[in-house]
Amino acid sequence: MTIKSSKTLGGIGAILLFIGGLAPILLFASVSAFVAVPFLALLGLVGLILVLVALHDLANNYKEGGIFNNALYSFITGIVGIVATGITFVYLFFYTTILTDFLRAIFPGWNGDWSTLAGLTPDTSNITTSNSAPLIEAFFLALAVLWIFSIIAAFFARRSLKVLSAKASVGLFSTGALLLLIGGFLVIVGIGFILMLIALLLIAIAFFQIKPQPEQPVATATPSPSMPTPV
């Protein structure tokens, strides 16, 4: 694949990643947007694959394996982080008594049968700091797992983009990489998502700014001068 096609693929992929990144923001903004979340997440996944393919081809064109290798490490770290966060969340909320103790406090007389919760009336006056604190702590513990992996993934992504910035002579890759890393650190407070979305837009623009390498002239063999024929 040529650099021209790789940069187009990477730019489109980064834009799809940006669109997919809107999913959590829409979810918090409106419950009715929940229907669009799976579609946006799918677009984000397609965009991520396109970016990885583009980085792989650019790494081959620039003969710099660090461009793709670090991006791959970032991708793997992100997947592991999502799985680890999900496992932590499920364990804390469904394999410990943290959630059930809180529900029994606000639903007096609940027998532990989940199917009966819909017919019970909550007593919000029973919500206290002592019975809600473990629930909040468990939530932030699961969020902390995601935070740690986000930082590691952003670190590898920054390494990949910094190498690409140097090879392609496009400084916007470095700027986007720095915003990704800062966003990874601040993702736990919410503003990190905004910074990472801005970074994706900058990276998309940076892909389109890559200039194809000039074609090397084909060397033609010059005929050697003929020796004079002896008389």
N, C-alpha and C positions, 0 to 999 in steps of 0.2 A: 504494500500500500504506500502511496506517495505521501509526502508531507502535506500537500494540499488537501487530500482526502482525509488524512488523519486529523488535521486541525478542524475541519468541518465536523467530523464525527465527534471530536472532543467538545467543541462548542455547543453542538446540539445536546450532547449528553449532559453538560453542565447546566444548561437551561432546564432540561427535564429534572435534574436533581434539585434545582431551585424550586420548581413547581411542586415536586414531591415533598420538599421541606416545608411547604405551606400547610401540610396536613395537621400537625399538632396545633398550629396557630388557629386554624379554622375550627378545630375541635373545641378549643377553649373559648373561642368567640361565640359559637352558636352550636347548640346540641343538634339542631337540624342538619348541620353540615357533616354529621357523622357518616351519612350515606356516601359522601364523596371521598372520605378518608382512604378506603381501600383502593379506589381508582388512582388517587394521587400517590399513594405508596407504591403502586405498581409502576407508575410513570417514573418515580424516583429510582426504582430498582433498574428499569430499562436504561435510564440515564447513567446510572453508576456503571453498568456493564459497558455502555458505549464509551465512557471516559476511560475505563480500564483498557479496552481494546485500542483506543487512540494512544494512550500512554505506552502501551506495548509496542505499537508500530513506530512511535516517535523514538522510543528507546533504541529500536533497531536502526532507524535512520541516522540518529545521532551517535550510535555506537556507545551508548551509556546505559548500562543495565540498571543503575540506581534509580532511574526515572520510573521504571515499571516495578522493580522489586520493592521499593519503599511504598509505592501505591498499593501493591498486593498485600504487604504487611499491614497497612492501614485498614484495608478491606477486611482481612481476616480478624484483626483486633476488634473492629466494629461488630462483626458477626458474633464473636465470642462474648463481647460485652452485652449485646442484646440478649443472648441466651442466658448468660450469667445473671443478668438483671431479672429476667423472667423467672428463673429458678428461685432466686432470692425472694422475689415477691410472692410466688406461690407458696414457698416454704413458710415464710413469716405469717402469711395471712390465712393459710389453709391447713398447715401442719403444726401450728402452735395454737394456743388458746387466746392469742391477742385479739383477734377479730371476734370470736365467739363471746369472750368476756365483755367486750364493748357492746355487742348486740344484746346480751342478756341484761345489761344495765339500762338500755333505752327501751327494751321490749320486756317488761317484767312478766314473768310467767312463761317465757318462751322455752319450749321443751327441747330445742336443738334441732328440730326438723326444719330444714331450709324451705320446704314447700309451704309451710304455714306462716312464713314471715309476711307475705302479701296481705294476709287477713288481720294482722295485728296493728294496733295503733301505737306509734312511738311516744314515749314520755320524755321529751327533751329536757325536762327539769332534772332528770337524773344524770345529764352529761356534766361531768366534773373534770377538773384537771387531772385527777388521779386515774380515772378510767379512760380518758382520751389520750393521755401522754404516751402510753405504750404504742397506741395505734399510729400516732404521729411519728414517733421514733422509728418504727418499723418502715414507714413510708420513706423517710429520709435515708434510712440505711440502704434500702433498695435503690434509691436515687443516687446515693454515694457510689454504689458499684458501677452504675452507668456513667457517672462523672469521671471516675478513674480511667475506665476504658476509653472514654471520649478523649481525654487528654492524650493517652498513648496513641490512639488512632490519628489524632490531629498532628501529633509530633511526626509520625511517619509520613503523613500526607504533606507536611511542610518540607520535609527532606526531599521528597519526590519533586515537588513544585520548584524548590530552589535550584535543584540541578537542571530542571527543564528551563527555568528562567535564564540560567547562565548559558545553556546550549543554544536556546532559541533567541537570545538577546531580547527578551520581552520582560521588562521589570514588573509588569502587572501581575505576573505569576507569583513573585516574591511578596507583593503586597497582599494578594489573596491568601497566600500561605500563612502569613503572619496573622491575618484576621481569623483564619481557621483555628490557629493555635490559641489565640486569645479567647475566641468563642468556646473552644473546648474547656478552658479554665473557668469560664463564666456561665457555662451551660446550666449549672446547678441553680443559678439565680434567675434563669429565664432569658436575660438579655443576650446570653451566649447564642441562642437560636437566631436572633436577629443579626448578630455579627456574622454568623456562619452563612446565613442567606445572602448577605451583602458580599461575602467572600466568594460564594458560588457565582454571583453575577460578574464579579471582577475576573474570575477564572474563565468564565465563558467568553468575555470580551478578549481576554489574553489569548485564548485559543485562536480566535479569528485574526489576531494581530501577527501570528506566526508567518514569517515570510519563507517561501520555498527556497531551498538551496539552489544557487545557480548551477546550471548544468556544466559539468566539466567538458572542455573541448576534447574531442577524440583525437588522440595522437596518431598521425599518419606516418608511416615509415618512408623516409626519404631514400631514394635509390643511391647506392654508393657509386662514386665515380668509377667509370670503367678504366681499366688499365690499358695503356696503349699496346697495340699488337706489335711484338718484336718483328723487325724486318729480317 
